[in-house]
Amino acid sequence: MNLDWANIGFGYIKTDKRYVSTWKNGAWDEGGLTSDDQITMSECACVLQYAQTCFEGLKAYTTVDGRIVTFRPDLNAKRMVDSAKRLEMPPFPEERFLDAIEQVVRANKDWVPPYGSGATLYIRPYMFGIDPVIGVKPATEYQFRTFVTPVGPYFKGGAKPIVIKVSDFDRAAPHGTGHVKAGLNYAMSLHAIVTAHEEGYAENMYLDPGTRTKVEETGGANFIFITKDGTVVTPKSDSILPSITRRSICQVAEEILGMKVEHREVLLEELSDFAECGLCGTAAVISPVGQIDDHGRSICFPSGMDEMGPTIRRLYDTLTGIQLGLLDGPEGWVHEITV
Ligand SMILES: *Cc1c(COP(=O)(O)O)cnc(C)c1O
């Protein structure tokens, strides 16, 4: 594939093959690859009326020695089972999820960006209720699909720290669906993110809706904080989406870098005590946050607005080093796709 990898950006680019499996009469069919990127469904499909859909997101990379790998796809498979159950959808079996990813990446191997380009192949598994439902109840037919699309480097010309705001909107109710990757969590976040962008902010910091005193996460990434004495702190709440990137960073910090890690409630009030702040997710791995605005008060981290703080940089370099085959990580983290 002869694409300008550094400049493809983050839009959808149609690739050759995608995977489809259908649930009907109480079972998943055997599934397989198709070239057809279009979906035809009833005007009354459950997903269109009641948003019965969930998704996953992971990436395939080319390593330094030319292998194509994915990062901890078993955790995406598990998380999608959790999401499906919470939305009353039939879980797609974990081993079949892994097989679907293998098949799609292999079939689109020419779309996997080369090592060193900074670009990656984004993998999007998702499922939805497809048969007509007008009274509120779960669908009885579902599709599980996976497509891939190449995405450009997240940080063009270095990772510049961003400015975010404490949002007046809430992302996830206590005992709601914040901990699963449901499309509905994103539908209701669109107004908040458009508003934040209009005000000049890159992201929203959402607080716990119950007390509005505790830090939850952004619309699509978990927070990581570094204390002045070098401890990694990540917010704990039942309504935060369990980011695989964040969990991996904490394990890297503790087991490889010998750092102290705390997973606990983080108060809005204590933010000004931290030395560094970042956002963790598959897309950017870690985006540094330089400033958080809270209704007229600005919290400016000592790491500043020019570059990543030193501790977040170390975590970023270690995790991306493992993903790209430059460093050895824990057993089973890097999953090779034989082509
Ligand atoms: C997907 C997602 C993340 C990041 O999870 P990763 O597994 O690290 O990609 C964080 N927060 C929300 C709300 C998400 O949907």
The ligand as a Tripos MOL2 file, in Angstrom:
@<TRIPOS>MOLECULE
LIG
   15    15     1     0     0
SMALL
NO_CHARGES

@<TRIPOS>ATOM
      1 C1        -12.0200    2.8630   25.2930 C.3       1 LIG1
      2 C2        -12.0420    3.8170   26.4190 C.ar      1 LIG1
      3 C3        -10.8960    4.1070   27.1760 C.ar      1 LIG1
      4 C4         -9.5340    3.5920   26.8340 C.3       1 LIG1
      5 O1         -9.4240    2.1910   26.9320 O.3       1 LIG1
      6 P1         -8.2150    1.4310   26.2400 P.3       1 LIG1
      7 O2         -8.5440   -0.0030   26.4910 O.co2     1 LIG1
      8 O3         -6.9750    1.8350   26.9270 O.co2     1 LIG1
      9 O4         -8.2210    1.8130   24.8060 O.co2     1 LIG1
     10 C5        -11.0320    4.9680   28.2570 C.ar      1 LIG1
     11 N1        -12.2090    5.5290   28.5780 N.ar      1 LIG1
     12 C6        -13.3390    5.2860   27.8650 C.ar      1 LIG1
     13 C7        -14.5950    5.9440   28.2620 C.3       1 LIG1
     14 C8        -13.2850    4.4140   26.7710 C.ar      1 LIG1
     15 O5        -14.4010    4.1840   26.0660 O.3       1 LIG1
@<TRIPOS>BOND
     1     1     2 1
     2     2     3 ar
     3     2    14 ar
     4     3     4 1
     5     3    10 ar
     6     4     5 1
     7     5     6 1
     8     6     7 2
     9     6     8 1
    10     6     9 1
    11    10    11 ar
    12    11    12 ar
    13    12    13 1
    14    12    14 ar
    15    14    15 1
@<TRIPOS>SUBSTRUCTURE
     1 LIG1         1 GROUP 0 **** ****
